[in-house]
Amino acid sequence: MLLVGCSGFPVPATRYLREFEFVEISDTHIGVPGPALVRRWKREAPLDFAFAAMSPREIGLDGFKPSAASDAAWETFLPVARDLAARFIVVVTPPELPAGKANRAAVRLFFERVARPKLPPAIWEPPATWELREAEATVKDLRVTVARDPARHPPFAKTELAYYRLNGPAGHKSRYEDATLEAAAKTVRDTAVAQRYVVFTNVDMYSDARRMRKLLED
């Protein structure tokens, strides 16, 4: 299975849900979507449509250290993830968080607390400055997949799930040139994993996701 999508709806949801088979809901990162809106997404989506949900930004604001604010945000978020029947919970780390021993310990403690069998599997995107090997060692043996960027990282191997996130070659406001996108598509094609998800988060995510999907279909 290979699904390509966007983080958020770059076009009206009704249109997006007809064109794609997967979306990463980003509304949950900055607030709580109303129940009526969540029900509308589920109603308008095909039965086999895949949702993922981004965790609240409060989770990582203080380096994943437990706090009343992050706990409250997490508990408010969980019912939305359940209503969406989210396949994954996506946790994005603030880019400025350094990869020190204390921060790695705080990240691991957070996932030890929340990566429970009754919840969807977690996808964790560490800062781009962290070494991939270091990040994967941080959550080793937990129910967590470290997201990779197919334009920078090698293909997943020896795993059941591959989750790729593309944040733009030069940041959120940048667009992928053909050569870079083709190289990223090759990484995805070379991933011998049963479940493969590819998510674009940059400003041109809609067009870039369509281009990626076409490259993977050719």
N, CA, C and O of each residue as an XYZ file, in Angstrom:
872
protein
N       0.842     -1.196      0.000
C       0.000      0.000      0.000
C       0.873      1.241      0.000
O       1.814      1.348      0.786
N       0.562      2.162     -0.871
C       1.294      3.419     -0.970
C       0.292      4.551     -1.078
O      -0.500      4.593     -2.020
N       0.318      5.480     -0.111
C      -0.602      6.605     -0.105
C       0.183      7.906     -0.037
O       1.117      8.046      0.752
N      -0.214      8.856     -0.878
C       0.404     10.181     -0.914
C      -0.646     11.210     -0.523
O      -1.797     11.117     -0.950
N      -0.256     12.190      0.288
C      -1.209     13.204      0.697
C      -0.535     14.451      1.217
O       0.669     14.646      1.049
N      -1.334     15.295      1.853
C      -0.866     16.589      2.355
C      -1.122     16.687      3.852
O      -1.927     15.946      4.417
N      -0.419     17.619      4.473
C      -0.653     17.927      5.878
C      -1.605     19.114      5.931
O      -1.191     20.261      5.763
N      -2.857     18.835      6.162
C      -3.891     19.856      6.060
C      -4.550     19.817      4.695
O      -4.122     19.079      3.808
N      -5.596     20.619      4.532
C      -6.322     20.674      3.263
C      -5.881     21.911      2.489
O      -6.305     23.018      2.820
N      -5.037     21.751      1.463
C      -4.580     22.907      0.686
C      -5.627     23.430     -0.283
O      -5.496     24.536     -0.808
N      -6.659     22.644     -0.520
C      -7.824     23.033     -1.322
C      -9.045     22.679     -0.480
O      -8.901     21.986      0.527
N     -10.244     23.131     -0.858
C     -11.426     22.774     -0.057
C     -11.486     21.273      0.222
O     -11.191     20.454     -0.648
N     -11.872     20.929      1.446
C     -11.841     19.527      1.883
C     -12.644     18.622      0.960
O     -12.210     17.510      0.659
N     -13.805     19.079      0.507
C     -14.637     18.248     -0.361
C     -13.882     17.849     -1.629
O     -13.942     16.701     -2.070
N     -13.181     18.806     -2.197
C     -12.386     18.528     -3.406
C     -11.210     17.603     -3.084
O     -10.950     16.638     -3.803
N     -10.513     17.911     -2.002
C      -9.341     17.097     -1.633
C      -9.735     15.645     -1.403
O      -9.050     14.732     -1.863
N     -10.821     15.434     -0.702
C     -11.240     14.077     -0.354
C     -11.637     13.263     -1.581
O     -11.650     12.034     -1.530
N     -11.960     13.937     -2.680
C     -12.233     13.235     -3.929
C     -10.944     12.882     -4.677
O     -10.908     11.915     -5.438
N      -9.896     13.665     -4.460
C      -8.672     13.512     -5.242
C      -7.616     12.636     -4.578
O      -6.816     12.000     -5.264
N      -7.610     12.600     -3.259
C      -6.575     11.864     -2.539
C      -7.208     10.772     -1.676
O      -8.425     10.712     -1.502
N      -6.343      9.919     -1.146
C      -6.802      8.818     -0.290
C      -6.281      8.942      1.136
O      -6.520      8.070      1.971
N      -5.571     10.026      1.407
C      -4.905     10.163      2.708
C      -4.686     11.645      3.016
O      -4.348     12.427      2.127
N      -4.879     12.022      4.280
C      -4.561     13.379      4.732
C      -4.052     13.320      6.170
O      -4.468     12.488      6.976
N      -3.152     14.222      6.447
C      -2.663     14.421      7.812
C      -3.366     15.673      8.331
O      -3.081     16.776      7.864
N      -4.271     15.520      9.281
C      -5.032     16.659      9.788
C      -4.114     17.556     10.617
O      -3.593     17.144     11.653
N      -3.926     18.790     10.143
C      -3.039     19.724     10.844
C      -3.802     20.665     11.779
O      -3.197     21.313     12.634
N      -5.122     20.742     11.622
C      -5.921     21.603     12.512
C      -5.693     21.239     13.974
O      -5.705     22.109     14.844
N      -5.486     19.955     14.240
C      -5.323     19.494     15.622
C      -3.998     19.937     16.228
O      -3.798     19.817     17.437
N      -3.089     20.450     15.395
C      -1.805     20.922     15.915
C      -1.940     22.290     16.571
O      -1.180     22.623     17.480
N      -2.901     23.079     16.114
C      -3.037     24.448     16.622
C      -4.342     24.677     17.380
O      -4.542     25.756     17.938
N      -5.219     23.703     17.410
C      -6.485     23.863     18.108
C      -7.274     22.572     18.062
O      -6.727     21.511     17.763
N      -8.550     22.661     18.356
C      -9.417     21.487     18.362
C     -10.546     21.708     17.360
O     -11.398     22.569     17.583
N     -10.573     20.957     16.269
C     -11.679     21.098     15.312
C     -13.008     20.769     15.986
O     -13.079     19.874     16.829
N     -14.036     21.481     15.617
C     -15.345     21.220     16.186
C     -15.871     19.853     15.777
O     -15.529     19.360     14.702
N     -16.695     19.232     16.614
C     -17.246     17.907     16.296
C     -17.976     17.872     14.963
O     -17.892     16.880     14.239
N     -18.692     18.940     14.627
C     -19.436     18.967     13.365
C     -18.478     18.924     12.174
O     -18.761     18.270     11.170
N     -17.347     19.621     12.289
C     -16.371     19.627     11.205
C     -15.738     18.250     11.040
O     -15.564     17.770      9.919
N     -15.398     17.623     12.153
C     -14.805     16.280     12.094
C     -15.787     15.297     11.482
O     -15.400     14.465     10.661
N     -17.055     15.383     11.872
C     -18.072     14.488     11.315
C     -18.229     14.717      9.811
O     -18.434     13.770      9.052
N     -18.133     15.980      9.385
C     -18.257     16.272      7.952
C     -17.105     15.647      7.166
O     -17.319     15.062      6.104
N     -15.871     15.773      7.695
C     -14.728     15.141      7.027
C     -14.954     13.639      6.875
O     -14.742     13.071      5.804
N     -15.385     13.011      7.962
C     -15.603     11.559      7.915
C     -16.736     11.196      6.958
O     -16.656     10.192      6.251
N     -17.776     12.001      6.936
C     -18.929     11.712      6.087
C     -18.582     11.869      4.610
O     -19.041     11.088      3.777
N     -17.775     12.873      4.283
C     -17.463     13.153      2.886
C     -16.322     12.297      2.350
O     -16.137     12.198      1.137
N     -15.562     11.683      3.240
C     -14.433     10.855      2.805
C     -14.916      9.463      2.396
O     -15.880      8.952      2.966
N     -14.252      8.842      1.408
C     -14.570      7.449      1.066
C     -14.328      6.540      2.273
O     -13.585      6.895      3.188
N     -14.957      5.378      2.263
C     -14.876      4.486      3.419
C     -13.447      4.071      3.739
O     -13.104      3.893      4.908
N     -12.616      3.916      2.724
C     -11.253      3.459      2.963
C     -10.254      4.602      3.048
O      -9.047      4.369      2.991
N     -10.735      5.835      3.183
C      -9.852      6.997      3.282
C      -9.061      6.938      4.582
O      -9.591      6.536      5.618
N      -7.789      7.340      4.527
C      -6.903      7.265      5.696
C      -6.660      8.662      6.281
O      -6.250      9.586      5.578
N      -6.922      8.785      7.577
C      -6.631     10.015      8.301
C      -5.465      9.779      9.260
O      -5.354      8.717      9.872
N      -4.603     10.783      9.379
C      -3.652     10.866     10.484
C      -3.944     12.188     11.186
O      -4.521     13.091     10.581
N      -3.557     12.313     12.442
C      -3.836     13.536     13.201
C      -2.563     14.036     13.870
O      -1.868     13.281     14.550
N      -2.267     15.317     13.669
C      -1.099     15.908     14.318
C      -1.414     16.226     15.771
O      -2.491     16.733     16.086
N      -0.484     15.930     16.639
C      -0.682     16.206     18.066
C      -0.588     17.706     18.333
O      -0.039     18.439     17.510
N      -1.112     18.179     19.468
C      -1.074     19.614     19.785
C       0.357     20.129     19.903
O       1.247     19.418     20.370
N       0.567     21.365     19.478
C       1.911     21.945     19.530
C       2.407     22.115     20.963
O       3.613     22.186     21.201
N       1.467     22.182     21.927
C       1.870     22.325     23.336
C       2.754     21.176     23.802
O       3.532     21.327     24.744
N       2.633     20.025     23.140
C       3.376     18.833     23.562
C       4.884     19.087     23.558
O       5.587     18.694     24.489
N       5.372     19.741     22.512
C       6.818     19.902     22.383
C       7.351     21.273     22.732
O       8.556     21.505     22.635
N       6.472     22.205     23.143
C       6.922     23.580     23.367
C       8.002     23.688     24.431
O       8.901     24.522     24.319
N       7.926     22.872     25.442
C       8.918     22.909     26.519
C       9.788     21.662     26.489
O      10.110     21.083     27.526
N      10.157     21.266     25.291
C      11.054     20.116     25.171
C      10.455     18.808     25.627
O      11.174     17.935     26.114
N       9.135     18.653     25.478
C       8.425     17.419     25.827
C       8.375     17.160     27.332
O       8.048     16.056     27.767
N       8.693     18.162     28.108
C       8.593     17.994     29.564
C       7.124     18.013     29.970
O       6.358     18.821     29.444
N       6.713     17.152     30.886
C       5.306     17.129     31.313
C       4.891     18.465     31.931
O       5.661     19.088     32.662
N       3.679     18.890     31.631
C       3.135     20.111     32.213
C       1.623     20.013     32.198
O       1.047     19.199     31.476
N       0.988     20.849     33.002
C      -0.477     20.854     33.039
C      -1.037     21.238     31.669
O      -2.042     20.679     31.229
N      -0.387     22.193     30.992
C      -0.883     22.654     29.689
C      -0.769     21.557     28.634
O      -1.701     21.339     27.861
N       0.374     20.866     28.600
C       0.534     19.814     27.584
C      -0.376     18.626     27.871
O      -0.922     18.026     26.946
N      -0.542     18.282     29.145
C      -1.447     17.178     29.493
C      -2.883     17.502     29.112
O      -3.597     16.646     28.590
N      -3.312     18.738     29.372
C      -4.675     19.136     29.032
C      -4.877     19.130     27.515
O      -5.913     18.683     27.024
N      -3.883     19.629     26.780
C      -3.986     19.643     25.319
C      -4.067     18.220     24.765
O      -4.833     17.950     23.840
N      -3.281     17.323     25.330
C      -3.281     15.934     24.881
C      -4.635     15.275     25.127
O      -5.160     14.591     24.248
N      -5.197     15.474     26.305
C      -6.481     14.862     26.629
C      -7.611     15.437     25.779
O      -8.571     14.729     25.475
N      -7.514     16.698     25.395
C      -8.515     17.301     24.512
C      -8.376     16.783     23.089
O      -9.362     16.649     22.364
N      -7.136     16.491     22.699
C      -6.846     16.015     21.347
C      -7.327     14.586     21.110
O      -7.819     14.276     20.025
N      -7.195     13.723     22.095
C      -7.462     12.297     21.897
C      -8.866     11.991     21.374
O      -8.989     11.157     20.477
N      -9.933     12.619     21.883
C     -11.257     12.321     21.329
C     -11.372     12.657     19.844
O     -12.086     11.974     19.110
N     -10.673     13.708     19.392
C     -10.702     14.060     17.980
C     -10.019     12.973     17.153
O     -10.520     12.574     16.102
N      -8.870     12.499     17.639
C      -8.172     11.412     16.937
C      -9.052     10.171     16.849
O      -9.068      9.484     15.828
N      -9.781      9.889     17.922
C     -10.681      8.723     17.911
C     -11.831      8.933     16.934
O     -12.177      8.022     16.181
N     -12.427     10.130     16.937
C     -13.550     10.402     16.033
C     -13.121     10.318     14.568
O     -13.910      9.933     13.706
N     -11.879     10.678     14.295
C     -11.351     10.586     12.940
C     -10.988      9.154     12.559
O     -10.747      8.856     11.389
N     -10.950      8.265     13.562
C     -10.402      6.923     13.349
C      -8.997      7.040     12.769
O      -8.640      6.339     11.823
N      -8.203      7.945     13.356
C      -6.860      8.236     12.847
C      -5.997      6.983     12.870
O      -5.962      6.258     13.864
N      -5.304      6.739     11.769
C      -4.395      5.597     11.709
C      -3.113      5.870     12.476
O      -2.473      4.953     12.989
N      -2.742      7.162     12.547
C      -1.511      7.544     13.223
C      -1.708      8.846     13.978
O      -2.552      9.668     13.621
N      -0.918      9.020     15.023
C      -0.780     10.309     15.697
C       0.609     10.831     15.360
O       1.613     10.184     15.656
N       0.658     12.003     14.742
C       1.916     12.570     14.250
C       2.407     13.632     15.234
O       1.712     14.611     15.506
N       3.597     13.426     15.754
C       4.194     14.338     16.730
C       5.393     15.022     16.075
O       6.362     14.368     15.691
N       5.313     16.342     15.954
C       6.368     17.121     15.316
C       7.128     17.897     16.386
O       6.524     18.547     17.239
N       8.450     17.823     16.335
C       9.290     18.476     17.327
C       9.647     19.891     16.889
O       9.933     20.105     15.711
N       9.638     20.868     17.802
C      10.108     22.208     17.438
C      11.517     22.145     16.854
O      12.375     21.460     17.411
N      11.777     22.837     15.753
C      13.068     22.707     15.059
C      14.266     23.150     15.875
O      15.393     22.736     15.603
N      14.029     23.995     16.883
C      15.159     24.527     17.651
C      15.577     23.626     18.807
O      16.519     23.960     19.527
N      14.901     22.487     19.006
C      15.230     21.619     20.139
C      16.551     20.890     19.868
O      16.629     20.109     18.920
N      17.586     21.126     20.675
C      18.868     20.446     20.448
C      18.807     18.983     20.869
O      17.977     18.582     21.685
N      19.705     18.205     20.294
C      19.703     16.759     20.540
C      20.588     16.396     21.730
O      21.466     15.540     21.624
N      20.353     17.042     22.840
C      21.131     16.726     24.035
C      20.556     15.543     24.777
O      19.452     15.081     24.487
N      21.321     15.059     25.737
C      20.910     13.884     26.492
C      19.590     14.109     27.217
O      18.728     13.231     27.226
N      19.427     15.289     27.829
C      18.202     15.573     28.580
C      16.985     15.608     27.660
O      15.917     15.115     28.022
N      17.145     16.190     26.472
C      16.017     16.260     25.542
C      15.660     14.894     24.989
O      14.483     14.581     24.811
N      16.665     14.081     24.718
C      16.375     12.722     24.254
C      15.627     11.939     25.326
O      14.713     11.176     25.017
N      16.013     12.127     26.575
C      15.332     11.434     27.677
C      13.887     11.917     27.815
O      12.983     11.122     28.073
N      13.674     13.228     27.641
C      12.320     13.773     27.753
C      11.431     13.252     26.624
O      10.264     12.929     26.848
N      11.982     13.172     25.414
C      11.220     12.631     24.288
C      10.837     11.179     24.555
O       9.689     10.787     24.350
N      11.785     10.398     25.004
C      11.496      8.987     25.259
C      10.445      8.835     26.359
O       9.539      8.010     26.240
N      10.561      9.618     27.416
C       9.587      9.540     28.501
C       8.189      9.883     27.994
O       7.213      9.243     28.385
N       8.087     10.888     27.125
C       6.783     11.252     26.572
C       6.174     10.077     25.813
O       5.011      9.731     26.024
N       6.960      9.466     24.933
C       6.409      8.367     24.146
C       6.156      7.122     24.997
O       5.251      6.345     24.691
N       6.919      6.925     26.033
C       6.626      5.819     26.948
C       5.261      6.008     27.601
O       4.559      5.038     27.887
N       4.896      7.256     27.830
C       3.611      7.570     28.471
C       2.445      7.432     27.509
O       1.359      7.016     27.913
N       2.651      7.776     26.233
C       1.506      7.890     25.323
C       1.425      6.795     24.261
O       0.364      6.589     23.672
N       2.531      6.090     24.009
C       2.506      5.060     22.954
C       1.893      3.781     23.502
O       2.589      2.800     23.764
N       0.570      3.814     23.670
C      -0.148      2.703     24.290
C      -0.914      1.905     23.235
O      -1.286      2.453     22.198
N      -1.153      0.621     23.488
C      -1.837     -0.219     22.495
C      -3.215      0.287     22.088
O      -3.639      0.057     20.955
N      -3.928      0.972     22.989
C      -5.276      1.425     22.666
C      -5.283      2.664     21.766
O      -6.330      3.046     21.243
N      -4.131      3.281     21.590
C      -4.038      4.467     20.748
C      -3.421      4.111     19.393
O      -2.743      3.091     19.273
N      -3.652      4.941     18.378
C      -2.994      4.688     17.088
C      -1.478      4.747     17.243
O      -0.983      5.401     18.161
N      -0.738      4.087     16.375
C       0.724      4.186     16.418
C       1.177      5.634     16.259
O       0.508      6.437     15.608
N       2.309      5.954     16.855
C       2.840      7.315     16.798
C       3.862      7.446     15.674
O       4.661      6.544     15.424
N       3.814      8.588     15.010
C       4.835      8.994     14.047
C       5.542     10.197     14.664
O       4.894     11.168     15.055
N       6.859     10.134     14.752
C       7.603     11.242     15.352
C       8.550     11.844     14.326
O       9.362     11.143     13.721
N       8.433     13.158     14.140
C       9.387     13.871     13.301
C      10.332     14.664     14.191
O       9.925     15.681     14.754
N      11.577     14.232     14.335
C      12.550     14.993     15.116
C      13.024     16.207     14.325
O      12.749     16.295     13.128
N      13.722     17.136     14.952
C      14.278     18.266     14.199
C      15.243     17.780     13.123
O      15.858     16.723     13.264
N      15.374     18.550     12.056
C      16.265     18.181     10.956
C      17.721     18.123     11.401
O      18.545     17.478     10.753
N      18.040     18.793     12.502
C      19.422     18.809     12.989
C      19.808     17.527     13.726
O      20.992     17.287     13.964
N      18.828     16.704     14.089
C      19.136     15.449     14.783
C      19.597     14.407     13.772
O      19.066     14.323     12.665
N      20.577     13.625     14.162
C      20.989     12.497     13.336
C      19.884     11.444     13.336
O      19.294     11.154     14.377
N      19.608     10.874     12.166
C      18.544      9.880     12.061
C      18.786      8.713     13.006
O      17.865      8.267     13.690
N      20.004      8.220     13.049
C      20.316      7.081     13.917
C      20.071      7.432     15.389
O      19.585      6.610     16.166
N      20.415      8.659     15.747
C      20.228      9.121     17.122
C      18.740      9.192     17.473
O      18.334      8.789     18.563
N      17.937      9.703     16.552
C      16.505      9.815     16.797
C      15.866      8.430     16.921
O      15.050      8.203     17.814
N      16.229      7.512     16.038
C      15.628      6.177     16.080
C      16.051      5.434     17.350
O      15.272      4.654     17.900
N      17.270      5.669     17.813
C      17.701      5.041     19.061
C      16.912      5.589     20.248
O      16.691      4.874     21.225
N      16.487      6.843     20.173
C      15.741      7.470     21.273
C      14.422      6.762     21.542
O      14.000      6.656     22.694
N      13.766      6.277     20.492
C      12.452      5.641     20.663
C      12.509      4.148     20.355
O      11.482      3.528     20.077
N      13.693      3.580     20.405
C      13.848      2.159     20.119
C      12.961      1.315     21.026
O      12.858      1.576     22.225
N      12.321      0.299     20.444
C      11.455     -0.648     21.156
C      10.139     -0.033     21.609
O       9.397     -0.667     22.359
N       9.831      1.180     21.176
C       8.535      1.781     21.467
C       7.663      1.722     20.219
O       8.153      1.469     19.118
N       6.393      1.952     20.398
C       5.430      1.890     19.283
C       5.463      3.224     18.518
O       4.457      3.924     18.402
N       6.638      3.541     18.010
C       6.877      4.841     17.386
C       7.691      4.640     16.109
O       8.678      3.904     16.105
N       7.279      5.293     15.035
C       8.048      5.324     13.792
C       8.621      6.715     13.613
O       7.889      7.703     13.677
N       9.913      6.800     13.390
C      10.557      8.089     13.125
C      10.356      8.434     11.651
O      10.787      7.695     10.766
N       9.698      9.562     11.398
C       9.460      9.987     10.021
C      10.782     10.326      9.345
O      11.711     10.824      9.981
N      10.850     10.051      8.058
C      12.033     10.377      7.272
C      11.662     11.328      6.141
O      10.502     11.422      5.740
N      12.661     12.022      5.644
C      12.514     12.873      4.473
C      13.167     12.137      3.309
O      14.384     11.956      3.318
N      12.402     11.707      2.310
C      12.991     10.915      1.223
C      13.977     11.688      0.366
O      14.714     11.093     -0.420
N      14.000     13.015      0.508
C      14.981     13.815     -0.215
C      16.322     13.877      0.535
O      17.327     14.320     -0.021
N      16.328     13.427      1.811
C      17.558     13.504      2.613
C      17.983     12.167      3.205
O      19.168     11.953      3.465
N      17.036     11.273      3.419
C      17.313     10.043      4.153
C      17.237      8.821      3.239
O      16.617      8.878      2.176
N      17.852      7.737      3.641
C      17.739      6.487      2.873
C      16.367      5.854      3.058
O      15.626      6.250      3.958
N      16.012      4.879      2.226
C      14.711      4.208      2.372
C      14.615      3.465      3.699
O      15.625      3.048      4.266
N      13.390      3.306      4.183
C      13.143      2.439      5.339
C      13.489      1.004      4.960
O      13.402      0.611      3.796
N      13.877      0.242      5.960
C      14.157     -1.181      5.752
C      13.825     -1.940      7.028
O      13.896     -1.391      8.128
N      13.462     -3.204      6.869
C      13.191     -4.093      8.003
C      12.148     -3.514      8.948
O      12.325     -3.519     10.166
N      11.065     -3.018      8.374
C       9.973     -2.470      9.168
C       8.672     -2.680      8.407
O       8.697     -2.933      7.203
N       7.551     -2.580      9.081
C       6.251     -2.755      8.426
C       5.669     -1.442      7.932
O       4.744     -1.434      7.119
N       6.210     -0.326      8.422
C       5.632      0.985      8.108
C       6.733      1.961      7.720
O       7.750      2.077      8.405
N       6.518      2.655      6.622
C       7.407      3.739      6.199
C       6.582      5.016      6.120
O       5.569      5.063      5.422
N       7.012      6.047      6.833
C       6.277      7.311      6.857
C       7.250      8.423      6.476
O       8.189      8.728      7.211
N       7.003      9.022      5.312
C       7.869     10.079      4.800
C       7.152     11.429      4.884
O       5.981     11.548      4.522
N       7.876     12.441      5.368
C       7.342     13.811      5.402
C       8.296     14.723      4.641
O       9.505     14.700      4.869
N       7.742     15.526      3.738
C       8.532     16.455      2.937
C       8.116     17.882      3.278
O       7.011     18.315      2.954
N       9.024     18.608      3.942
C       8.720     19.931      4.470
C       9.182     21.072      3.570
O       9.130     22.237      3.964
N       9.641     20.735      2.347
C      10.162     21.754      1.448
C      11.675     21.698      1.410
O      12.301     21.541      2.458
N      12.280     21.819      0.249
C      13.735     21.697      0.143
C      14.487     22.797      0.865
O      15.624     22.598      1.294
N      13.853     23.973      1.004
C      14.493     25.094      1.703
C      13.513     25.712      2.696
O      13.491     26.929      2.880
N      12.709     24.871      3.333
C      11.724     25.362      4.285
C      10.311     25.315      3.741
O      10.081     24.986      2.578
N       9.377     25.652      4.604
C       7.953     25.513      4.310
C       7.520     26.270      3.052
O       6.623     25.818      2.341
N       8.140     27.403      2.774
C       7.692     28.237      1.657
C       8.352     27.878      0.331
O       8.196     28.604     -0.651
N       9.076     26.787      0.290
C       9.775     26.405     -0.940
C       9.054     25.280     -1.671
O       8.262     24.537     -1.092
N       9.353     25.180     -2.958
C       8.733     24.183     -3.833
C       9.819     23.250     -4.344
O      10.965     23.662     -4.521
N       9.462     22.004     -4.578
C      10.436     21.009     -5.031
C      10.678     21.119     -6.528
O       9.738     21.118     -7.323
N      11.953     21.213     -6.905
C      12.324     21.144     -8.314
C      12.167     19.707     -8.796
O      12.150     18.771     -7.998
N      12.054     19.547    -10.102
C      11.794     18.219    -10.671
C      12.845     17.196    -10.254
O      12.502     16.076     -9.876
N      14.112     17.568    -10.320
C      15.185     16.615    -10.019
C      15.124     16.138     -8.573
O      15.325     14.956     -8.292
N      14.844     17.065     -7.660
C      14.761     16.697     -6.242
C      13.570     15.786     -5.995
O      13.664     14.810     -5.252
N      12.451     16.113     -6.625
C      11.254     15.296     -6.432
C      11.435     13.907     -7.032
O      10.974     12.916     -6.467
N      12.095     13.840     -8.160
C      12.343     12.541     -8.788
C      13.255     11.678     -7.917
O      13.055     10.468     -7.815
N      14.252     12.298     -7.292
C      15.137     11.554     -6.400
C      14.371     11.059     -5.171
O      14.581      9.939     -4.706
N      13.480     11.911     -4.651
C      12.668     11.496     -3.510
C      11.731     10.356     -3.897
O      11.531      9.426     -3.116
N      11.159     10.423     -5.089
C      10.277      9.352     -5.563
C      11.039      8.041     -5.683
O      10.495      6.978     -5.381
N      12.276      8.105     -6.115
C      13.082      6.889     -6.206
C      13.294      6.261     -4.830
O      13.245      5.040     -4.682
N      13.530      7.110     -3.823
C      13.674      6.597     -2.460
C      12.406      5.876     -2.019
O      12.472      4.806     -1.412
N      11.259      6.461     -2.323
C       9.989      5.833     -1.947
C       9.802      4.518     -2.701
O       9.392      3.517     -2.113
N      10.100      4.518     -3.997
C       9.971      3.286     -4.782
C      10.906      2.199     -4.273
O      10.563      1.017     -4.308
N      12.073      2.585     -3.805
C      13.065      1.621     -3.321
C      12.763      1.117     -1.916
O      13.513      0.304     -1.376
N      11.679      1.587     -1.322
C      11.301      1.191      0.029
C      10.480     -0.093     -0.032
O       9.305     -0.072     -0.399
N      11.102     -1.200      0.327
C      10.431     -2.504      0.273
C       9.681     -2.755      1.579
O      10.042     -3.631      2.365
N       8.632     -1.965      1.790
C       7.849     -1.996      3.022
C       6.374     -2.096      2.650
O       5.943     -1.490      1.669
N       5.606     -2.844      3.413
C       4.199     -3.075      3.072
C       3.368     -1.795      3.091
O       2.560     -1.571      2.191
N       3.558     -0.958      4.103
C       2.782      0.274      4.225
C       3.698      1.476      4.021
O       4.669      1.659      4.754
N       3.379      2.296      3.015
C       4.182      3.477      2.731
C       3.264      4.703      2.654
O       2.270      4.705      1.927
N       3.613      5.727      3.406
C       2.866      6.981      3.418
C       3.824      8.113      3.090
O       4.947      8.158      3.594
N       3.371      9.027      2.239
C       4.183     10.178      1.832
C       3.349     11.438      2.044
O       2.259     11.561      1.486
N       3.857     12.376      2.849
C       3.102     13.569      3.223
C       3.902     14.820      2.874
O       5.077     14.932      3.225
N       3.266     15.746      2.192
C       3.880     17.038      1.906
C       3.316     18.085      2.872
O       2.118     18.109      3.152
N       4.209     18.955      3.376
C       3.783     19.980      4.322
C       4.117     21.385      3.839
O       3.759     22.358      4.502
N       4.794     21.516      2.703
C       5.245     22.830      2.239
C       4.110     23.622      1.597
O       3.009     23.111      1.397
N       4.403     24.871      1.281
C       3.359     25.772      0.795
C       2.754     25.286     -0.526
O       1.584     25.556     -0.796
N       3.524     24.581     -1.346
C       3.017     24.037     -2.603
C       2.699     22.547     -2.468
O       2.866     21.782     -3.417
N       2.250     22.153     -1.307
C       2.037     20.731     -1.040
C       1.041     20.095     -2.008
O       1.213     18.940     -2.398
N       0.011     20.829     -2.396
C      -1.006     20.242     -3.271
C      -0.402     19.855     -4.617
O      -0.555     18.716     -5.058
N       0.274     20.778     -5.264
C       0.859     20.468     -6.569
C       2.009     19.480     -6.435
O       2.168     18.599     -7.281
N       2.822     19.614     -5.373
C       3.939     18.691     -5.197
C       3.445     17.271     -4.916
O       4.035     16.302     -5.395
N       2.375     17.145     -4.148
C       1.823     15.814     -3.873
C       1.268     15.185     -5.156
O       1.437     13.986     -5.378
N       0.617     15.974     -5.990
C       0.108     15.462     -7.261
C       1.254     15.026     -8.172
O       1.164     13.999     -8.845
N       2.330     15.812     -8.189
C       3.489     15.456     -9.006
C       4.139     14.167     -8.488
O       4.510     13.292     -9.271
N       4.270     14.063     -7.183
C       4.865     12.851     -6.592
C       4.016     11.639     -6.922
O       4.550     10.593     -7.293
N       2.718     11.759     -6.797
C       1.834     10.629     -7.066
C       1.979     10.161     -8.520
O       1.979      8.962     -8.799
N       2.101     11.118     -9.432
C       2.266     10.763    -10.837
C       3.606     10.047    -11.060
O       3.673      9.068    -11.804
N       4.665     10.536    -10.414
C       5.969      9.885    -10.551
C       5.916      8.459    -10.037
O       6.529      7.566    -10.622
N       5.197      8.236     -8.960
C       5.128      6.896     -8.375
C       4.208      5.970     -9.167
O       4.316      4.748     -9.070
N       3.312      6.551     -9.941
C       2.424      5.723    -10.770
C       3.067      5.327    -12.091
O       2.695      4.313    -12.681
N       4.029      6.116    -12.562
C       4.660      5.840    -13.858
C       5.504      4.572    -13.811
O       6.105      4.192    -14.816
